[in-house]
Amino acid sequence: MQVVGYRARVDDPAALVVASEGTVETESLGRGETLSYTLGERHCAGTVDGDSHVACDADSAPYCEVHTSRWPCARCRGDCSLPLESCEEEHAIYLAAFAPATFKVGVTRSWRLDRRLREQGADCAAHLRTVANGRVARQIEAEIATDIGDKVRVPTKIEGLHRSVDDAAWTALLDRFEPIETFQFDYELSLSERPIPETLLSGTVVGAQGRVLVVENGASTYAVDLRDLVGHELTDEPADRALQSSLGAFD
């Protein structure tokens, strides 16, 4: 069995997409679920088409050169010819906050705004503007990004999982704009200390924030980037390798 994809937590719990002998299934990563897998070798996750999976043995992971999809909007700054049908749709420009004080600007199709923010695991957000299409949205995003930035790495998100957003810093940023609406999200993780970054799939699920899964294993809590699991072969038994323990494990 191989991990061939994942679903970030939005309205439903986070989940893994796993494949075995060409068949695809989804495994829920809901709160309280017990996971007992050992991660094996990692290689290209191949392709998924509905309930079917085409395997690939290439060493590159999570995807090889052949199976890496390139989204044309990823590096767009509004100098495009609206290459996708979705580019013609109404877009929203937003700010997202990640505890304690990391902020980014982003764009998405208007109807996906709330979902996109949850996919990223944003703690707070603000809808700044609505525009006619993706090209205009990317142009505005590029202007704002020169000052605020448009990317937040997963390790940075993990650093603040146990903290709250700095209200003063967030308010000061919003004072520079005139938001249409603001958002606050509660992922109900209730962490008292920063979870240890780790790649594992063994323990009890505490919850998830975007694509970051939080698992309790022994007396310690770990944060797992779901993308780091993609491509791994799975063995249905608990991992027996040594893991770093949190300070709380020694109380």
Secondary structure, DSSP 8 states (H G I E B T S, - for coil): -EEEEEE--SSS--EEEEEETTEEEEEE--TT-EEEEEEEEE----EEETTEEE----SSSS--TTT----TTTT--S-S---SGGGGS-EEEEEEEETTTEEEEEEEEGGGHHHHHHHHT-SEEEEEEEESSHHHHHHHHHHHHHHH-S---HHHHHHTTTS---HHHHHHHHTTS--SEEEE-------SS--EE---EEEEEEEEETTEEEEEETTEEEEEEGGGGTTEEEESS---S-----GGGG-
